[in-house]
Amino acid sequence: MGTVPIPGDTDDRFVDLPAGPRICYRVEGPADGDPLLLIAGLGLDLTSWPAGMLDGFTGRAFRVVRFDNRDAGRSSRIDAPPPGRVRQLLARPRPDAYDLADMTADTLGLLDHLGIERVHLLGMSMGGMIAQTLAARHPGRVASLTSIFSTTGHRRVGQPAWSTIVRLAKPPARTAGEFVERHLAMLAHIGGTGYPPDEALERTWASALWDRRGDQGSGAPVARQIDAIRASGNRTAELRRITAPTLVVHGDTDRMVHPSGGRATAAAIHGARHVEVPGMGHHIAPGVVDRLVALTTELARSSGALRGEPA
């Protein structure tokens, strides 16, 4: 998780994709900059990327695109029942669940709408899984791939701690105040020991997210996203098809996606660089922003697809 105060919703743009979902997105940075697509994680929206990270990338001449995945933020809610509590606890997806391939199709549809033929990808957690899928299935569209605290889908790696699973399966918050406190409690659980969150910033962000997402009190969207991950199964063989220069970043104290998920991801992708950050959990905290910007920019430059940075 990573957060930033939310600008006015007037910054939001929308596209109705041929496949059905309406996707909300924002574009920042120089119009002729190298496109960099940020893909958010489970239950997060386009405002989840830290302001320092956005400034770092636009300051390095990236044209940054960020968006709300289906079932998040101001993008479409999918008209399908969510998995029940028992299915969630047993990790058994519904047979009619959408999967990461469907979410990848949404992502590709957005790129097509924006006329972006080739893009640098940065995804966190579930967003990393979507980015991996796009890089594997559409290699010609991906200039570089940065996967942050994500995994392969293999059941023996990257699994959340049981304490995290129990928290995710709780009934949803019913009020803004409860939602904010749940967010802070989850960050305390998964955020790591070496890079603490900015609690005041997180409180402001969570309160604004409650208003922005438009489905207050419903846990169905997040449950459907969890089902999408589980319905996609083990993607290790698919990851071996990735040819884009790849960076895999993970913290060594991650209770949402065990660090073994990052190691397995890097092992599956030929030539991938693996960086495990001591003290980092499942959160883009202020203390790691500059390093992540530098690592991602270095990867893009080394790919030969980055046109350059301002003098």
N, C-alpha and C positions, 0 to 999 in steps of 0.2 A: 504494500500500500504506500501511496505517496500523495501529498495533498498540497493545494494552493487555493488561496481565496478566489472566489468565482466572480469573473467580470460580468457585466450585464448580459442578459440573454440575447441582446441585439447582435452580439458577436456570432451567434449560432446561425448556421446555414443548414439546409435540408435537401435531401435527394430521395425520391421514390424509386427504389430499385426494381428492375424487371421481375426479380424473384419474389417481391412482395414487401419486405420491410422498408420503412422510412428511416433513413439514417441521418442523424444530426452530426455536424462536423464543424470544425473551425480551421482556418489557414492563417499562418503568421509567418513573418520573415519576408525577405526579398522575393519578388515575383519570379526572378530568373535564378533563384537559388537552387541548390541540389535538393530534390524532394526527400524528406525524411518523414516516415509515417510512424506515429506512436500508437500502440495498441494496448489498451488498458486491461487490467485483470478482473477477476471475479467480483461482480457487484459494483465495480468502479465505473466512473464516467470520464469524459474528456477533461474534466477539471481536476482529475487526480494526479496530474503531472506537476511537479513542483515549479514554481515561478522561476527559480534560479536555473532549473534545467532548460526551460523554454528560452530564457534569455541567453543562456550559454549556447544553445544551438542556433538561434537566430543571429546571435553575434558572430557566429562562425559561418555565416552565409548559407545556412540551411533554410529551405522553405518547409516549415513544419506543418504537417497535417495531423490533427488528432480528432477522434470521433467517439461517439457513444456506440458501443456494440448493441446489437439487438438485445432487448430486455434490460437495457441500462439507460440512465440519463433521460434524454428527450427522444431517443429512438423508439421504434415500435415495440410494443409488447406483443409477444407471440400468443395467438389464441389456441392454447393447448394446455391441458391440465399439468400441474407440476407433480413431481414424485412425492409420495407420502413420506412421513417420518421414518417408517420402517425401511422403505427402499433407500432412503438417504443413509441411514445407519449401516445398512448391509451393502451399500455401494452397488445397488442393482438398478440400472436406468430403466425407465419406461420403454416399451418397445416402439413407441411413437415419438421418442425424443429427437429433437434436432441434434446435430453433432458439430464438431469443429470444422468439418468440410463446409457445412452450411454457413458458418460464421466467416470462413475464409472467402466464400463466394460473395458475401456482403462486402468484405474488405476489397476484393478485386473489383466489384461493381463501383465502389467509391472511387478507386483509382481510375477506372475507365471514365467515369463522370468528369473527373478533373483533368483528363487527358494526360495522365502520368503513365508513361510507358515503362519506366524503370525507376525503382525507388530503394532507398535505404530503409530497412525495417528495424524498429526497436519495440519489443514487446515484453511486458512484465507478467509473470505468472500465467494465467490463462491466455493473456495477450501474447506471451512468448510461444504458447502452443499454436495459436492462430498464425503467428509469423512463421513458425517452423513449417506449418502445413502449406502456406503460400509459397515459401522458398522451395519446398520439395516438389510441389505440383506445377508450379509456374516459374521455373528457374530463370527464364529469360526476362522476367519482370523484376528480379531482385538483384540489386547491386551489392548489398551487404546485409548481414543479419546479426543483430544483437539480441540475445535471449537472456532476460534477467529473472532470477529465481523461478525457473520453469522446470519442466520434466518431460519424459518420453511417453508417459502413459503406462509403462510397465508396472505391474502390481508390486514388484519387489523393490522398486526404487521410488524416491520422491513422495512417499506417502505422508499425509499429515499426521501429527501426533493424535492419539485418541482423544486427548483433552481438547484439541482443536475441532475434531469432528463433532464432539458433543456440543461445543459452542455453536457451530454452524447449523446444527439441527434444532436449535431452540426455536420456539415460536417467535415470529417477528416482533420487533418493537411496535408499540401502538401509538406512541407520542414522540414528538421531536426530542424532548428531553431524554426519554429512554433510549432513543436511537443514538444520540450523542454519547451517552454514558456507555452504551454497548460498544460503540466504536473505540472509545478510549480504552475500555477494558480489553478489547481484542488486540489493540496495538500493544498494550502492556504485555500481553501474552505472546505475540508473534514478532514483536518489533526488534528483538535482539538486545544485547547488553552493551555493545560498544558504541552504538549510534542512536541516542535517544531522540524521540520525536519532539517537535515543538508543540506542547500541549495546547497552548492558546490558539495556535494556527489550526490544529486539528479540530478543536472544538468549533471554531468558526466555519471550517470547511464542512464538517458533518452536519451542522445546522442548515447550511445553505443547500447541501445535497438533498436533505429531507424535502425541502421545498421544490428543488429542481426536478426531481425524478418523477413526480406526479403519481406515484403508486404507494403513498404512505400507508404503512401498516400491512403491506402485502409482502410475504416472503416468496411468492411464486416466481418472480423473475430470476432471482439468485438460484433458486432450486432448479429451474430449467437450465441455467448455465452450468451448474454442477452436473446435471444429467448429460449435457452436451460433452463434457470432458470424459465422463465415464462411458458414454455410448461410443466414443472414438477408440477406446481400447488401447492396445499397445502399438505405438507408432514408430517403434525403433527401426524397423525395416525401411519405413518411408523416409526417416531422417537420413539414412545412408545415401539417399538420392540427392541430397542438398549439395550444390556446387558453389554457392555464394560464399565469399569469405565470411567466417562466422566467429563471433565472440560469445562465450557463455559465462555469465557472472552469477555468483551465488554467495549467500552468506553462510557461515559455518554454524549459525545458531537459529536456523529457520525451522519453526514449528508448523508452518503451513505446508511448505514443500521441502521435505527433508533434503539436505545437501547432496545425498546420493542421486537425486534427480538431475542436478546440474552436472555431476560427474558423468552420469550415463548419457546425457545429451551430448556433451563434448566428445565422449568416446564414440558415439554413433555417427557424428558428422566429420567427414574426412578433413583433416587440417584445422579443425576448430581450436581456438585458443580458450583455455579455461582459467578463469580468475576466481578464486574463492577468497572472500573478504572476511578476515577475522572480526568477530563481534557484530557482523551485519545479520539482521533477521529478514523478515518478509515485509520490508518497508523501505521506501526511498526516503531516508531521513536526511536532514540538512547536511550532515557531515559526510555523506557519500555522493552528493550531487555533482560536485566538481570532478571527482574521479570518474564517475559514469559518463559525464559529458566528454571528458578527455579520451577515455577508452573508446567510446563510440566514434568520435571524430577521427581518432587514429586509425580505426578499422576502415572507415569510409575512405580516408586518404590512401591507405595501403591497397585498397581494392582497385585503384586507378580510375574510379568513377567520380571522384570528387573534383569539381572544377577549381576549387581554391577558396581561400579565406581572405577576408579584408586585410589590407596592409596594416 
